[in-house]
Amino acid sequence: MNEKYTSMISPTLEELQEKGKYNRYELVIATAKCARIVTDEYVTQREYAEKLVANKETDKSIAALISREYREEKAVRTAINRLHSKEYQIVEESLGKNLD
């Protein structure tokens, strides 16, 4: 088998690690925090859409009022894409504190 290995996940872990700058643990934590932000954004949009529909301020469905990004993608997938595109960045806290 001389076929080159291709990942089913895009972007790959290596692309997200930025040439070893971040380890897997840091990527997991960053992705989880970003996914939480994405989920909060979805909840905000959904609440607003439900309010509009309940008050009969629109004839659109709730789904039509929510951004496609939130409706069609999982929060973790959106978070990974945002980290990869540099829309969100990992902020490194100072290392070296409390290491003694």
DOPA-82130 format. One record per residue (C-alpha): x, y, z. Coordinates in Angstrom, 3 decimals, always signed. Layout:
# residues N
<rec c1="X" c2="Y" c3="Z"/>
...
//
This chain:
# residues 100
<rec c1="+0.000" c2="+0.000" c3="+0.000"/>
<rec c1="+1.915" c2="+2.974" c3="-1.268"/>
<rec c1="-1.093" c2="+5.245" c3="-1.230"/>
<rec c1="-0.619" c2="+8.466" c3="+0.610"/>
<rec c1="-2.703" c2="+8.637" c3="+3.778"/>
<rec c1="-5.459" c2="+11.217" c3="+3.528"/>
<rec c1="-7.433" c2="+12.393" c3="+6.488"/>
<rec c1="-11.196" c2="+12.296" c3="+6.503"/>
<rec c1="-11.169" c2="+15.277" c3="+8.823"/>
<rec c1="-10.525" c2="+18.672" c3="+7.338"/>
<rec c1="-8.668" c2="+20.640" c3="+8.520"/>
<rec c1="-6.229" c2="+18.050" c3="+9.807"/>
<rec c1="-4.856" c2="+18.041" c3="+13.313"/>
<rec c1="-1.459" c2="+19.029" c3="+11.938"/>
<rec c1="-2.953" c2="+22.100" c3="+10.258"/>
<rec c1="-4.601" c2="+23.170" c3="+13.502"/>
<rec c1="-1.453" c2="+22.619" c3="+15.547"/>
<rec c1="+0.333" c2="+25.275" c3="+13.490"/>
<rec c1="+3.630" c2="+23.406" c3="+13.156"/>
<rec c1="+3.661" c2="+22.155" c3="+16.739"/>
<rec c1="+2.734" c2="+25.460" c3="+18.332"/>
<rec c1="-0.233" c2="+23.883" c3="+20.145"/>
<rec c1="-0.634" c2="+20.421" c3="+21.578"/>
<rec c1="-3.787" c2="+18.312" c3="+21.328"/>
<rec c1="-4.964" c2="+19.289" c3="+24.806"/>
<rec c1="-4.776" c2="+23.000" c3="+23.979"/>
<rec c1="-6.693" c2="+22.393" c3="+20.742"/>
<rec c1="-9.415" c2="+20.449" c3="+22.548"/>
<rec c1="-9.853" c2="+23.186" c3="+25.150"/>
<rec c1="-9.858" c2="+25.946" c3="+22.504"/>
<rec c1="-12.360" c2="+24.036" c3="+20.345"/>
<rec c1="-14.646" c2="+23.403" c3="+23.315"/>
<rec c1="-14.612" c2="+27.067" c3="+24.333"/>
<rec c1="-15.235" c2="+28.178" c3="+20.763"/>
<rec c1="-18.063" c2="+25.645" c3="+20.373"/>
<rec c1="-19.653" c2="+27.077" c3="+23.517"/>
<rec c1="-19.565" c2="+30.550" c3="+21.936"/>
<rec c1="-21.118" c2="+29.164" c3="+18.743"/>
<rec c1="-23.861" c2="+27.457" c3="+20.764"/>
<rec c1="-24.584" c2="+30.682" c3="+22.644"/>
<rec c1="-24.843" c2="+32.554" c3="+19.326"/>
<rec c1="-27.296" c2="+29.935" c3="+18.053"/>
<rec c1="-29.410" c2="+30.172" c3="+21.203"/>
<rec c1="-29.524" c2="+33.961" c3="+20.906"/>
<rec c1="-30.635" c2="+33.775" c3="+17.266"/>
<rec c1="-33.212" c2="+31.095" c3="+18.047"/>
<rec c1="-34.723" c2="+33.077" c3="+20.940"/>
<rec c1="-34.972" c2="+36.159" c3="+18.744"/>
<rec c1="-36.570" c2="+34.146" c3="+15.918"/>
<rec c1="-39.080" c2="+32.550" c3="+18.310"/>
<rec c1="-39.995" c2="+35.995" c3="+19.635"/>
<rec c1="-40.607" c2="+37.331" c3="+16.127"/>
<rec c1="-42.754" c2="+34.339" c3="+15.188"/>
<rec c1="-44.713" c2="+34.443" c3="+18.457"/>
<rec c1="-45.447" c2="+38.157" c3="+18.037"/>
<rec c1="-46.386" c2="+37.564" c3="+14.385"/>
<rec c1="-43.813" c2="+40.116" c3="+13.248"/>
<rec c1="-42.758" c2="+37.869" c3="+10.373"/>
<rec c1="-44.226" c2="+35.192" c3="+8.181"/>
<rec c1="-40.929" c2="+33.285" c3="+7.950"/>
<rec c1="-40.261" c2="+30.068" c3="+9.811"/>
<rec c1="-37.941" c2="+29.958" c3="+12.805"/>
<rec c1="-35.392" c2="+27.997" c3="+10.784"/>
<rec c1="-35.392" c2="+30.617" c3="+8.035"/>
<rec c1="-34.542" c2="+33.298" c3="+10.589"/>
<rec c1="-31.513" c2="+31.427" c3="+11.946"/>
<rec c1="-28.192" c2="+31.708" c3="+10.127"/>
<rec c1="-27.412" c2="+28.763" c3="+7.867"/>
<rec c1="-24.077" c2="+28.228" c3="+9.614"/>
<rec c1="-25.859" c2="+27.468" c3="+12.889"/>
<rec c1="-28.625" c2="+25.368" c3="+11.344"/>
<rec c1="-26.548" c2="+23.083" c3="+9.156"/>
<rec c1="-23.286" c2="+22.578" c3="+11.022"/>
<rec c1="-22.522" c2="+21.135" c3="+14.428"/>
<rec c1="-21.049" c2="+23.610" c3="+16.917"/>
<rec c1="-17.752" c2="+21.714" c3="+17.095"/>
<rec c1="-17.370" c2="+21.682" c3="+13.289"/>
<rec c1="-18.057" c2="+25.432" c3="+13.175"/>
<rec c1="-15.552" c2="+25.998" c3="+15.991"/>
<rec c1="-12.846" c2="+24.023" c3="+14.182"/>
<rec c1="-13.470" c2="+25.959" c3="+10.976"/>
<rec c1="-13.298" c2="+29.280" c3="+12.805"/>
<rec c1="-10.034" c2="+28.330" c3="+14.511"/>
<rec c1="-8.572" c2="+27.173" c3="+11.208"/>
<rec c1="-9.614" c2="+30.340" c3="+9.376"/>
<rec c1="-8.185" c2="+32.450" c3="+12.215"/>
<rec c1="-11.600" c2="+33.993" c3="+12.898"/>
<rec c1="-10.973" c2="+32.843" c3="+16.469"/>
<rec c1="-7.469" c2="+32.544" c3="+17.855"/>
<rec c1="-5.997" c2="+30.638" c3="+20.744"/>
<rec c1="-4.812" c2="+33.088" c3="+23.383"/>
<rec c1="-1.848" c2="+31.723" c3="+25.241"/>
<rec c1="-1.888" c2="+32.419" c3="+28.931"/>
<rec c1="+1.440" c2="+32.965" c3="+30.575"/>
<rec c1="+3.180" c2="+29.672" c3="+31.129"/>
<rec c1="+5.533" c2="+29.434" c3="+34.041"/>
<rec c1="+3.154" c2="+30.705" c3="+36.722"/>
<rec c1="+2.610" c2="+28.272" c3="+39.558"/>
<rec c1="+4.971" c2="+25.704" c3="+38.075"/>
<rec c1="+6.967" c2="+25.390" c3="+41.311"/>
//
